[in-house]
Amino acid sequence: MSRKFLFIFLLVFLFSACITSNHENEVFVPVDYTEEYAVNDEIESVRALISDYPVKALWRSLLVRNNVPLNEKAVSLFNEAQAAVIEKFDAAVKDSDYMTALRLYKSLSAAGCREKITSNHTEASLETLAYKNVPGLSSSWKKQSVQNLINGTVTVFVDKGLKIERGMGYADGVLGSGFFISEDGYIITNHHVINDLVDKKYEGFSRLYIKLAEDPDTKIPAKVVGYDSALDLALLKCEIKAPSVFTLGSSADLNAGDRVYAIGSPLGLEKTLTSGIISSTDRQLFMAGPVFQIDAAVNSGNSGGPLIDEDGKVQAVVFAGVQNYQGLNFAIPVEYLRYELPFLYAGGEREHPWIGAYGKTKRLAGSGKTNEGLEVFYVLPGGSASRSGIEAGDLITGFDGKTVSSVYDFHRYLMMCQSGTVVSCNVKKADGTEKNVAVYLERRPDSPGYEFYIHDRIADSMLPLAGMKLTQVSAAKKEYIIESVVKGSAADDAGFSENDTLKLIDVQIAEDKSAAGIAVYAKLRKKGYLDVSIGFTTSLDSTYYF
């Protein structure tokens, strides 16, 4: 490896220590349903799941039964799993745990067991009960003065005690903003503001307080109810009556150029109101979908404050201080908050679901913006999509009875679901046939790309990681031909194209598993097929992982 290449590669990974990994993994082998021993092994594996993971067992037993419908053991297994889920459902209804009951009902319906449910509840009635007392979802709008709106905001303060530097002690803490969404003291803020309170790795002192806009000298104790690191949202609770309550709007009709106002405590300066416009409604910073870029002045301390429209309705939640975007300001659309509130109110960490796949929106050729659905480029071996029969080249057009026209549609529907749920997806196969498949929603890992990397062959994992599909030329020398390159991917940005040849030198994973560094020797068409050494980085999380 040349000194120049080494220097570039070291620069790329200067931001953190790395885990060097360059091995081949054992890849999941699908069940061969034509072999009796394989079917029996799968039946025993599924049966072992019933007591602790009944919904997953229901889904896996459904797959077995569908593949060997005349196998009595498979039918018996499905009936056992079905009975276990129905028992859990009845217990959840009895305990008024309607969020759990809703998840189990949806799973039974997707598995074709709805007629076996004896309860009079429907999915709609369970959803109504589950969301009935969630703060912020049912508040009615009324015109308020600007001063009232300002009084409905708070300064969020995380006291971290003293920080010792050069033998001197300094007060340490985190400042942010928040706003009331109910009279009984529920507050919205950003997850990163209260991260130290919920981070299991943090071992220092921390206490949470809020300060009212109308009384900034009094620290009022508060607690974290629920939090979501992926969407940077958190729900807090303090035992006071809110001086003013915000109404959640709908940002679906908000467009670039519309005027908005931000309220918060930038740098600890309470009751600060700034105005501006929506600069863009389509910035890709989160895995879930686009966020707003705004030109309203916000600074450190504004994070978690409301972004309101001319009527005073909340259209987004401000978050400030994004790395690599200094001078630019962003906000989380209120729709995401609406989807998240039931799960935040349920308490603890919000677990996002996924099916273990990678793909993009497919647009109808020559139609401009007309979308056909979500095209699957890759599925994780052994993941939910893989086991369900979803393959690369498939087109997902439906999810739980709703139309899927884009990857953002799919993410939006995932946000409405709990992990541990079975849902049905409409899939159009490469040969034009259409199927309805039952898919289990696994917990989305913190680093999805790392899961692709460690559970698949290195060459195959390059498709979801870097966006290039490789065909092996020499196993011993790790030489490949690029079969295709995904537009807009890391490989595309690095100058790779179809039919280029490359030799994979090294893959390094950042210590926090947030990114991968890939080193190759390549002959690139765009470089006149000259031998070049290339090192590039790619994120291990993406909107296109679902």
VEXKELO-469745 format. One record per residue (C-alpha): residue in three letters; x, y, z negated. Coordinates in nm, 2 decimals, always signed. Each point is the difference from the previous one (the first is absolute). Example, Ala and Ser with C-alpha at 12.3 -4.5 7.8 and 13.67 -1.06 7.14 Angstrom:
REM VEXKELO-469745
REC  rest  px  py  pz
REC  ALA  +1.23  -0.45  -0.78
REC  SER  +0.14  +0.34  +0.07
END
This chain:
REM VEXKELO-469745
REC  rest  px  py  pz
REC  MET  +0.00  +0.00  +0.00
REC  SER  +0.15  +0.34  +0.10
REC  ARG  +0.10  +0.26  -0.26
REC  LYS  -0.24  +0.24  +0.17
REC  PHE  -0.29  -0.24  -0.03
REC  LEU  +0.09  -0.07  -0.36
REC  PHE  +0.00  +0.37  -0.08
REC  ILE  -0.34  +0.05  +0.16
REC  PHE  -0.14  -0.30  -0.18
REC  LEU  +0.13  +0.12  -0.34
REC  LEU  -0.15  +0.34  +0.06
REC  VAL  -0.34  -0.15  +0.08
REC  PHE  +0.00  -0.18  -0.33
REC  LEU  +0.16  +0.27  -0.22
REC  PHE  -0.34  +0.06  -0.16
REC  SER  +0.00  -0.32  -0.21
REC  ALA  +0.17  -0.33  -0.07
REC  CYS  -0.10  -0.28  +0.23
REC  ILE  -0.08  -0.37  -0.01
REC  THR  +0.20  -0.16  +0.28
REC  SER  -0.19  -0.29  +0.15
REC  ASN  +0.08  -0.19  +0.32
REC  HIS  -0.15  -0.35  -0.04
REC  GLU  -0.27  -0.20  +0.17
REC  ASN  -0.31  -0.07  -0.21
REC  GLU  -0.22  -0.31  -0.02
REC  VAL  -0.31  +0.10  +0.19
REC  PHE  -0.35  -0.11  -0.08
REC  VAL  -0.13  -0.29  +0.21
REC  PRO  -0.37  +0.00  +0.08
REC  VAL  -0.21  -0.30  -0.12
REC  ASP  -0.02  -0.27  +0.27
REC  TYR  -0.37  -0.10  -0.02
REC  THR  +0.05  -0.29  +0.23
REC  GLU  +0.21  -0.18  -0.26
REC  GLU  -0.19  -0.16  -0.30
REC  TYR  +0.29  +0.04  -0.24
REC  ALA  +0.02  +0.38  +0.08
REC  VAL  -0.37  +0.04  -0.06
REC  ASN  +0.02  -0.19  -0.33
REC  ASP  +0.29  +0.21  -0.11
REC  GLU  -0.18  +0.32  +0.08
REC  ILE  -0.31  -0.12  -0.19
REC  GLU  +0.20  -0.07  -0.31
REC  SER  +0.18  +0.34  +0.03
REC  VAL  -0.34  +0.18  +0.02
REC  ARG  -0.16  -0.20  -0.28
REC  ALA  +0.28  +0.12  -0.23
REC  LEU  -0.10  +0.36  +0.07
REC  ILE  -0.37  -0.03  -0.10
REC  SER  +0.04  +0.06  -0.38
REC  ASP  +0.22  +0.31  +0.03
REC  TYR  -0.07  +0.13  +0.35
REC  PRO  -0.35  -0.11  +0.09
REC  VAL  -0.05  +0.25  +0.28
REC  LYS  +0.32  -0.09  +0.17
REC  ALA  -0.09  -0.37  -0.04
REC  LEU  -0.34  +0.07  +0.16
REC  TRP  +0.17  +0.16  +0.30
REC  ARG  +0.27  -0.27  +0.04
REC  SER  -0.26  -0.27  -0.04
REC  LEU  -0.21  +0.17  +0.27
REC  LEU  +0.29  -0.02  +0.23
REC  VAL  +0.05  -0.37  -0.07
REC  ARG  -0.37  -0.08  +0.04
REC  ASN  -0.02  +0.20  +0.33
REC  ASN  +0.30  -0.19  +0.14
REC  VAL  -0.11  -0.35  -0.11
REC  PRO  -0.38  +0.04  -0.03
REC  LEU  -0.06  -0.38  -0.02
REC  ASN  +0.25  -0.05  -0.29
REC  GLU  -0.20  -0.08  -0.31
REC  LYS  +0.28  +0.11  -0.23
REC  ALA  +0.02  +0.34  +0.17
REC  VAL  -0.38  +0.05  -0.03
REC  SER  +0.02  -0.10  -0.37
REC  LEU  +0.29  +0.24  -0.06
REC  PHE  -0.20  +0.29  +0.15
REC  ASN  -0.30  -0.08  -0.22
REC  GLU  +0.22  +0.00  -0.31
REC  ALA  +0.16  +0.33  +0.09
REC  GLN  -0.34  +0.15  +0.09
REC  ALA  -0.15  -0.11  -0.34
REC  ALA  +0.30  +0.15  -0.19
REC  VAL  -0.05  +0.34  +0.17
REC  ILE  -0.37  +0.00  -0.06
REC  GLU  +0.06  -0.07  -0.36
REC  LYS  +0.24  +0.29  -0.02
REC  PHE  -0.25  +0.22  +0.18
REC  ASP  -0.28  -0.08  -0.24
REC  ALA  +0.23  +0.07  -0.30
REC  ALA  +0.10  +0.34  +0.14
REC  VAL  -0.37  +0.10  +0.05
REC  LYS  -0.08  -0.11  -0.35
REC  ASP  +0.29  +0.21  -0.14
REC  SER  -0.11  +0.30  +0.22
REC  ASP  +0.35  -0.02  +0.17
REC  TYR  -0.15  +0.11  +0.33
REC  MET  +0.33  +0.08  +0.17
REC  THR  +0.11  -0.37  -0.04
REC  ALA  -0.35  -0.12  +0.09
REC  LEU  +0.01  +0.21  +0.32
REC  ARG  +0.33  -0.15  +0.10
REC  LEU  -0.12  -0.36  -0.06
REC  TYR  -0.33  +0.07  +0.18
REC  LYS  +0.18  +0.13  +0.31
REC  SER  +0.23  -0.30  -0.01
REC  LEU  -0.28  -0.25  -0.02
REC  SER  -0.18  +0.18  +0.28
REC  ALA  +0.31  -0.01  +0.23
REC  ALA  +0.04  -0.37  -0.07
REC  GLY  -0.36  -0.07  +0.10
REC  CYS  -0.13  -0.08  -0.35
REC  ARG  -0.25  +0.28  -0.05
REC  GLU  -0.30  -0.23  -0.01
REC  LYS  +0.16  -0.18  -0.30
REC  ILE  -0.01  +0.32  -0.22
REC  THR  -0.30  -0.02  -0.23
REC  SER  +0.03  +0.36  -0.13
REC  ASN  -0.25  +0.25  +0.14
REC  HIS  +0.28  +0.25  +0.05
REC  THR  +0.11  +0.11  +0.35
REC  GLU  +0.33  +0.15  +0.11
REC  ALA  -0.17  +0.34  +0.01
REC  SER  -0.15  -0.02  -0.35
REC  LEU  +0.34  -0.12  -0.14
REC  GLU  +0.18  +0.29  +0.17
REC  THR  -0.25  +0.24  -0.15
REC  LEU  +0.05  -0.14  -0.35
REC  ALA  +0.38  -0.01  +0.04
REC  TYR  +0.02  +0.36  +0.10
REC  LYS  -0.28  +0.13  -0.22
REC  ASN  +0.21  +0.16  -0.27
REC  VAL  +0.31  +0.08  +0.20
REC  PRO  +0.09  +0.37  -0.07
REC  GLY  +0.00  +0.23  +0.30
REC  LEU  -0.20  -0.21  +0.24
REC  SER  -0.35  +0.12  -0.09
REC  SER  +0.06  +0.36  -0.09
REC  SER  -0.23  +0.25  +0.18
REC  TRP  +0.14  +0.32  +0.15
REC  LYS  -0.08  +0.34  -0.13
REC  LYS  +0.15  +0.34  +0.09
REC  GLN  +0.26  +0.10  -0.25
REC  SER  +0.21  +0.32  -0.04
REC  VAL  +0.37  -0.02  +0.07
REC  GLN  +0.07  +0.06  -0.37
REC  ASN  -0.22  -0.30  -0.09
REC  LEU  +0.19  -0.22  +0.25
REC  ILE  +0.34  +0.12  -0.14
REC  ASN  -0.13  -0.09  -0.35
REC  GLY  -0.07  -0.35  +0.12
REC  THR  +0.37  -0.06  +0.07
REC  VAL  +0.26  -0.11  -0.26
REC  THR  +0.38  -0.01  -0.04
REC  VAL  +0.11  -0.36  -0.05
REC  PHE  +0.30  -0.03  -0.23
REC  VAL  +0.20  -0.31  -0.06
REC  ASP  +0.22  +0.06  -0.31
REC  LYS  +0.32  -0.21  +0.03
REC  GLY  +0.17  +0.12  -0.31
REC  LEU  +0.36  +0.12  +0.02
REC  LYS  +0.25  -0.05  +0.27
REC  ILE  +0.37  +0.01  -0.10
REC  GLU  +0.24  +0.16  +0.24
REC  ARG  +0.37  +0.08  -0.10
REC  GLY  -0.09  -0.04  -0.37
REC  MET  -0.30  +0.24  +0.02
REC  GLY  -0.36  -0.09  -0.04
REC  TYR  -0.26  +0.13  +0.24
REC  ALA  -0.37  -0.04  +0.01
REC  ASP  -0.10  -0.24  +0.27
REC  GLY  -0.33  -0.04  +0.17
REC  VAL  -0.20  -0.01  +0.32
REC  LEU  -0.25  +0.26  +0.10
REC  GLY  -0.29  -0.04  +0.24
REC  SER  -0.36  +0.10  +0.07
REC  GLY  -0.33  -0.17  -0.02
REC  PHE  -0.38  +0.07  +0.02
REC  PHE  -0.31  -0.11  -0.18
REC  ILE  -0.24  -0.22  +0.19
REC  SER  -0.25  -0.06  -0.29
REC  GLU  -0.12  +0.18  -0.30
REC  ASP  +0.12  -0.27  -0.24
REC  GLY  +0.37  +0.07  +0.07
REC  TYR  +0.11  -0.21  +0.30
REC  ILE  +0.28  +0.16  +0.20
REC  ILE  +0.17  -0.07  +0.33
REC  THR  +0.37  +0.05  +0.05
REC  ASN  +0.29  -0.15  +0.20
REC  HIS  +0.16  -0.33  -0.11
REC  HIS  +0.35  +0.14  +0.03
REC  VAL  -0.09  +0.25  -0.27
REC  ILE  -0.07  -0.27  -0.26
REC  ASN  +0.22  -0.27  +0.14
REC  ASP  +0.23  -0.02  -0.31
REC  LEU  -0.31  -0.09  -0.21
REC  VAL  -0.08  -0.31  +0.21
REC  ASP  +0.34  -0.10  +0.14
REC  LYS  +0.09  -0.33  -0.17
REC  LYS  +0.37  +0.07  +0.06
REC  TYR  -0.01  +0.33  -0.19
REC  GLU  +0.11  -0.05  -0.36
REC  GLY  +0.01  +0.36  -0.12
REC  PHE  -0.24  +0.21  -0.21
REC  SER  -0.31  +0.14  +0.18
REC  ARG  -0.32  +0.16  -0.10
REC  LEU  -0.28  +0.14  +0.21
REC  TYR  -0.18  +0.33  -0.05
REC  ILE  -0.21  +0.24  +0.20
REC  LYS  -0.03  +0.37  -0.04
REC  LEU  -0.33  +0.18  +0.09
REC  ALA  +0.02  +0.29  +0.24
REC  GLU  -0.18  +0.22  -0.26
REC  ASP  +0.22  -0.11  -0.29
REC  PRO  +0.35  -0.08  +0.13
REC  ASP  +0.15  +0.01  -0.35
REC  THR  -0.18  -0.31  -0.13
REC  LYS  +0.12  -0.35  +0.09
REC  ILE  -0.29  -0.25  +0.01
REC  PRO  +0.09  -0.37  -0.01
REC  ALA  -0.11  -0.20  +0.30
REC  LYS  +0.04  -0.36  +0.13
REC  VAL  +0.05  -0.17  +0.34
REC  VAL  -0.31  -0.20  +0.10
REC  GLY  +0.11  -0.12  +0.34
REC  TYR  +0.27  +0.07  +0.25
REC  ASP  +0.10  -0.08  +0.36
REC  SER  +0.36  +0.05  +0.10
REC  ALA  -0.06  -0.08  +0.37
REC  LEU  -0.25  +0.30  +0.04
REC  ASP  +0.16  +0.21  -0.28
REC  LEU  -0.32  +0.04  -0.20
REC  ALA  -0.08  -0.04  -0.37
REC  LEU  -0.31  +0.03  -0.22
REC  LEU  +0.05  +0.15  -0.35
REC  LYS  -0.24  +0.04  -0.29
REC  CYS  +0.00  +0.25  -0.29
REC  GLU  -0.26  +0.02  -0.27
REC  ILE  -0.15  +0.35  +0.07
REC  LYS  -0.29  +0.15  +0.19
REC  ALA  +0.13  +0.13  +0.33
REC  PRO  -0.04  +0.38  +0.04
REC  SER  -0.08  -0.04  +0.37
REC  VAL  -0.03  -0.30  +0.23
REC  PHE  +0.10  -0.03  +0.37
REC  THR  -0.22  -0.17  +0.26
REC  LEU  +0.17  -0.23  +0.25
REC  GLY  -0.07  +0.10  +0.36
REC  SER  +0.05  -0.18  +0.33
REC  SER  +0.30  +0.08  +0.20
REC  ALA  -0.12  -0.20  +0.31
REC  ASP  -0.09  +0.32  +0.18
REC  LEU  +0.31  +0.20  -0.11
REC  ASN  +0.22  +0.11  +0.29
REC  ALA  +0.33  +0.17  +0.06
REC  GLY  -0.05  +0.38  -0.05
REC  ASP  -0.27  -0.03  -0.27
REC  ARG  +0.06  +0.21  -0.31
REC  VAL  +0.07  -0.17  -0.33
REC  TYR  +0.11  +0.11  -0.35
REC  ALA  +0.23  -0.17  -0.25
REC  ILE  -0.03  +0.04  -0.37
REC  GLY  +0.27  -0.12  -0.25
REC  SER  +0.29  +0.08  -0.22
REC  PRO  +0.31  +0.04  +0.23
REC  LEU  +0.31  +0.01  -0.22
REC  GLY  -0.23  +0.00  -0.30
REC  LEU  -0.17  +0.33  +0.10
REC  GLU  -0.37  -0.09  -0.09
REC  LYS  -0.30  +0.12  +0.19
REC  THR  +0.18  +0.06  +0.33
REC  LEU  -0.22  +0.02  +0.31
REC  THR  +0.15  +0.00  +0.35
REC  SER  -0.16  -0.01  +0.34
REC  GLY  +0.09  -0.13  +0.34
REC  ILE  -0.12  -0.22  +0.28
REC  ILE  +0.01  -0.36  +0.10
REC  SER  +0.31  -0.03  +0.21
REC  SER  -0.06  -0.36  +0.11
REC  THR  -0.24  -0.28  -0.10
REC  ASP  +0.22  -0.28  +0.13
REC  ARG  +0.33  -0.03  -0.19
REC  GLN  +0.12  -0.36  -0.06
REC  LEU  +0.15  +0.00  -0.35
REC  PHE  -0.20  -0.27  -0.17
REC  MET  -0.06  -0.37  +0.10
REC  ALA  -0.37  +0.05  -0.02
REC  GLY  -0.03  +0.26  +0.27
REC  PRO  +0.04  +0.37  +0.09
REC  VAL  +0.02  +0.29  -0.25
REC  PHE  -0.05  +0.37  +0.04
REC  GLN  +0.28  +0.25  +0.05
REC  ILE  -0.09  +0.34  -0.14
REC  ASP  +0.17  +0.34  +0.01
REC  ALA  -0.15  +0.12  -0.33
REC  ALA  +0.30  +0.08  -0.24
REC  VAL  +0.06  -0.29  -0.25
REC  ASN  +0.30  -0.08  -0.21
REC  SER  +0.11  -0.25  -0.26
REC  GLY  -0.28  +0.00  -0.26
REC  ASN  -0.28  +0.03  +0.26
REC  SER  +0.00  -0.38  +0.04
REC  GLY  -0.34  -0.15  -0.09
REC  GLY  -0.19  +0.33  +0.04
REC  PRO  -0.31  +0.03  +0.22
REC  LEU  -0.01  +0.13  +0.35
REC  ILE  -0.34  +0.16  +0.06
REC  ASP  -0.20  +0.14  +0.29
REC  GLU  -0.20  +0.32  +0.02
REC  ASP  -0.28  -0.15  -0.20
REC  GLY  +0.22  -0.11  -0.28
REC  LYS  -0.02  -0.38  +0.08
REC  VAL  +0.31  -0.21  -0.04
REC  GLN  +0.13  -0.10  +0.34
REC  ALA  +0.33  -0.14  -0.11
REC  VAL  +0.25  -0.05  -0.28
REC  VAL  +0.32  +0.20  +0.03
REC  PHE  +0.34  -0.18  -0.03
REC  ALA  +0.32  +0.20  +0.00
REC  GLY  +0.37  -0.07  +0.03
REC  VAL  +0.01  -0.27  +0.26
REC  GLN  +0.36  -0.10  +0.07
REC  ASN  +0.13  +0.08  +0.35
REC  TYR  -0.29  +0.25  +0.05
REC  GLN  +0.12  +0.30  -0.19
REC  GLY  -0.21  +0.31  +0.08
REC  LEU  -0.29  -0.21  +0.12
REC  ASN  -0.31  -0.06  -0.21
REC  PHE  -0.25  -0.29  +0.01
REC  ALA  -0.33  -0.12  -0.15
REC  ILE  -0.18  -0.33  -0.04
REC  PRO  -0.34  +0.00  +0.17
REC  VAL  -0.29  -0.02  -0.24
REC  GLU  -0.14  -0.31  +0.18
REC  TYR  +0.29  -0.20  -0.14
REC  LEU  -0.08  +0.12  -0.35
REC  ARG  -0.36  -0.10  +0.05
REC  TYR  +0.10  -0.36  +0.10
REC  GLU  +0.24  -0.02  -0.29
REC  LEU  -0.21  +0.14  -0.29
REC  PRO  -0.18  -0.33  -0.08
REC  PHE  +0.33  -0.18  -0.03
REC  LEU  +0.17  +0.27  -0.19
REC  TYR  -0.30  +0.02  -0.24
REC  ALA  +0.02  -0.38  -0.05
REC  GLY  +0.34  +0.06  -0.16
REC  GLY  +0.36  -0.09  +0.05
REC  GLU  +0.20  -0.02  +0.32
REC  ARG  -0.19  +0.00  +0.32
REC  GLU  +0.10  -0.30  +0.21
REC  HIS  -0.04  +0.06  +0.37
REC  PRO  -0.09  -0.30  +0.22
REC  TRP  +0.16  -0.12  +0.33
REC  ILE  -0.01  -0.31  +0.23
REC  GLY  +0.38  -0.01  +0.08
REC  ALA  +0.02  +0.13  +0.36
REC  TYR  +0.15  +0.27  +0.22
REC  GLY  -0.17  +0.18  +0.29
REC  LYS  -0.13  +0.32  +0.15
REC  THR  -0.31  +0.15  +0.15
REC  LYS  -0.07  -0.12  +0.36
REC  ARG  -0.12  +0.25  +0.24
REC  LEU  -0.19  -0.07  +0.31
REC  ALA  +0.23  +0.05  +0.30
REC  GLY  -0.06  +0.33  +0.17
REC  SER  -0.27  +0.11  -0.25
REC  GLY  +0.20  +0.25  -0.20
REC  LYS  -0.12  -0.04  -0.36
REC  THR  -0.25  -0.29  +0.04
REC  ASN  +0.11  -0.27  -0.24
REC  GLU  -0.07  -0.37  +0.04
REC  GLY  +0.10  -0.12  -0.34
REC  LEU  +0.30  -0.10  -0.21
REC  GLU  +0.25  -0.20  +0.20
REC  VAL  +0.20  -0.25  -0.20
REC  PHE  +0.37  -0.01  +0.08
REC  TYR  +0.12  -0.23  -0.28
REC  VAL  -0.13  -0.21  -0.29
REC  LEU  +0.19  -0.09  -0.31
REC  PRO  +0.06  -0.38  -0.01
REC  GLY  -0.22  -0.15  -0.28
REC  GLY  -0.18  +0.33  -0.05
REC  SER  -0.38  +0.04  +0.00
REC  ALA  -0.02  +0.10  +0.37
REC  SER  +0.22  -0.29  +0.10
REC  ARG  -0.19  -0.26  -0.20
REC  SER  -0.33  +0.14  +0.13
REC  GLY  +0.11  -0.05  +0.36
REC  ILE  +0.06  +0.36  +0.10
REC  GLU  +0.29  +0.01  +0.24
REC  ALA  +0.23  +0.25  +0.18
REC  GLY  -0.19  +0.12  +0.30
REC  ASP  -0.34  -0.01  -0.17
REC  LEU  -0.22  +0.31  -0.02
REC  ILE  -0.19  +0.07  -0.32
REC  THR  -0.33  +0.17  +0.08
REC  GLY  -0.20  -0.04  -0.33
REC  PHE  +0.05  -0.02  -0.37
REC  ASP  -0.28  -0.09  -0.25
REC  GLY  -0.27  +0.09  +0.25
REC  LYS  +0.15  +0.33  +0.09
REC  THR  +0.16  +0.09  +0.34
REC  VAL  +0.38  +0.03  +0.01
REC  SER  +0.12  +0.23  +0.28
REC  SER  +0.34  +0.09  -0.14
REC  VAL  +0.26  -0.09  -0.27
REC  TYR  -0.13  +0.29  -0.20
REC  ASP  -0.35  -0.15  +0.00
REC  PHE  +0.15  -0.32  -0.14
REC  HIS  +0.19  +0.18  -0.27
REC  ARG  -0.31  +0.20  -0.10
REC  TYR  -0.21  -0.32  -0.04
REC  LEU  +0.28  -0.16  -0.20
REC  MET  -0.01  +0.30  -0.23
REC  MET  -0.36  -0.09  -0.08
REC  CYS  +0.09  -0.35  -0.10
REC  GLN  +0.17  -0.18  -0.29
REC  SER  +0.28  -0.24  +0.04
REC  GLY  -0.11  -0.35  -0.06
REC  THR  -0.30  +0.03  +0.23
REC  VAL  -0.10  -0.21  +0.30
REC  VAL  -0.13  +0.21  +0.30
REC  SER  -0.09  -0.09  +0.35
REC  CYS  +0.18  +0.15  +0.30
REC  ASN  -0.10  +0.00  +0.36
REC  VAL  +0.29  -0.10  +0.22
REC  LYS  +0.03  +0.01  +0.38
REC  LYS  +0.26  -0.26  +0.11
REC  ALA  +0.24  +0.05  +0.29
REC  ASP  -0.21  -0.22  +0.23
REC  GLY  -0.30  +0.22  -0.06
REC  THR  -0.19  -0.22  -0.24
REC  GLU  -0.13  +0.15  -0.32
REC  LYS  +0.01  -0.16  -0.35
REC  ASN  -0.13  +0.09  -0.34
REC  VAL  +0.27  -0.09  -0.26
REC  ALA  +0.00  +0.00  -0.38
REC  VAL  +0.31  +0.19  -0.13
REC  TYR  +0.12  +0.01  -0.36
REC  LEU  +0.12  +0.35  -0.12
REC  GLU  +0.33  -0.05  -0.18
REC  ARG  +0.15  +0.26  -0.22
REC  ARG  +0.21  +0.23  +0.22
REC  PRO  +0.36  -0.02  -0.11
REC  ASP  +0.20  +0.31  -0.10
REC  SER  +0.23  -0.06  +0.30
REC  PRO  -0.19  -0.19  +0.28
REC  GLY  +0.30  +0.02  +0.24
REC  TYR  +0.21  -0.18  -0.25
REC  GLU  -0.25  -0.29  -0.01
REC  PHE  +0.02  -0.03  +0.37
REC  TYR  +0.38  -0.01  -0.02
REC  ILE  +0.03  -0.26  -0.27
REC  HIS  -0.28  -0.23  +0.12
REC  ASP  +0.08  -0.02  +0.37
REC  ARG  +0.30  -0.06  +0.22
REC  ILE  +0.22  +0.31  +0.02
REC  ALA  -0.04  +0.03  +0.37
REC  ASP  -0.38  -0.03  -0.02
REC  SER  -0.02  +0.25  -0.28
REC  MET  +0.16  +0.26  +0.22
REC  LEU  -0.34  +0.05  +0.17
REC  PRO  -0.18  +0.14  -0.31
REC  LEU  +0.31  +0.16  -0.14
REC  ALA  +0.15  +0.17  +0.30
REC  GLY  -0.26  -0.04  +0.27
REC  MET  +0.20  -0.22  +0.24
REC  LYS  -0.09  -0.36  +0.10
REC  LEU  +0.31  -0.21  +0.04
REC  THR  +0.06  -0.32  +0.20
REC  GLN  +0.31  -0.20  -0.12
REC  VAL  +0.28  -0.06  +0.25
REC  SER  +0.26  -0.15  -0.24
REC  ALA  -0.08  -0.11  -0.35
REC  ALA  +0.36  -0.04  -0.10
REC  LYS  +0.09  +0.35  +0.11
REC  LYS  -0.33  +0.16  -0.10
REC  GLU  -0.05  +0.14  +0.35
REC  TYR  -0.34  +0.10  +0.13
REC  ILE  -0.18  +0.16  +0.29
REC  ILE  -0.27  +0.26  -0.07
REC  GLU  -0.32  -0.13  +0.14
REC  SER  -0.20  +0.32  -0.09
REC  VAL  +0.02  +0.32  -0.20
REC  VAL  -0.29  +0.16  -0.19
REC  LYS  -0.05  +0.37  +0.10
REC  GLY  +0.08  +0.23  -0.29
REC  SER  +0.19  -0.26  -0.20
REC  ALA  +0.34  +0.02  -0.15
REC  ALA  +0.15  -0.20  +0.29
REC  ASP  -0.17  +0.23  +0.25
REC  ASP  +0.14  +0.31  -0.18
REC  ALA  +0.35  -0.16  +0.00
REC  GLY  -0.01  -0.04  +0.38
REC  PHE  -0.07  -0.37  +0.04
REC  SER  -0.20  -0.12  +0.29
REC  GLU  -0.13  -0.32  +0.16
REC  ASN  +0.27  -0.25  +0.13
REC  ASP  +0.28  +0.16  -0.21
REC  THR  +0.24  -0.25  -0.16
REC  LEU  +0.12  +0.02  -0.35
REC  LYS  +0.19  -0.18  -0.27
REC  LEU  -0.14  +0.03  -0.35
REC  ILE  +0.29  +0.09  -0.24
REC  ASP  -0.15  +0.08  -0.33
REC  VAL  -0.33  +0.09  -0.18
REC  GLN  +0.02  +0.19  -0.33
REC  ILE  -0.30  +0.06  -0.23
REC  ALA  -0.01  +0.31  -0.22
REC  GLU  +0.01  -0.09  -0.37
REC  ASP  -0.35  +0.13  -0.05
REC  LYS  -0.11  -0.19  +0.32
REC  SER  -0.14  +0.31  +0.16
REC  ALA  +0.22  -0.02  +0.31
REC  ALA  +0.22  -0.22  +0.21
REC  GLY  +0.32  +0.07  +0.18
REC  ILE  +0.06  -0.20  +0.32
REC  ALA  +0.34  -0.03  +0.17
REC  VAL  +0.04  -0.13  +0.35
REC  TYR  +0.23  -0.02  +0.30
REC  ALA  -0.21  +0.06  +0.31
REC  LYS  +0.00  +0.06  +0.38
REC  LEU  -0.26  +0.27  +0.06
REC  ARG  -0.16  +0.07  +0.33
REC  LYS  -0.03  +0.36  -0.10
REC  LYS  +0.38  +0.02  -0.07
REC  GLY  +0.09  -0.16  +0.33
REC  TYR  +0.04  -0.35  -0.16
REC  LEU  +0.32  +0.11  -0.18
REC  ASP  +0.08  -0.18  -0.32
REC  VAL  -0.10  +0.22  -0.29
REC  SER  -0.01  -0.05  -0.38
REC  ILE  -0.33  +0.13  -0.15
REC  GLY  -0.11  +0.03  -0.35
REC  PHE  -0.35  +0.13  -0.08
REC  THR  -0.25  +0.00  -0.29
REC  THR  -0.36  -0.10  -0.02
REC  SER  -0.26  +0.04  -0.27
REC  LEU  -0.13  -0.32  -0.17
REC  ASP  -0.35  +0.15  -0.02
REC  SER  -0.22  +0.13  +0.28
REC  THR  -0.35  +0.09  +0.10
REC  TYR  +0.03  -0.28  +0.25
REC  TYR  +0.03  -0.27  -0.27
REC  PHE  -0.34  -0.12  -0.10
END
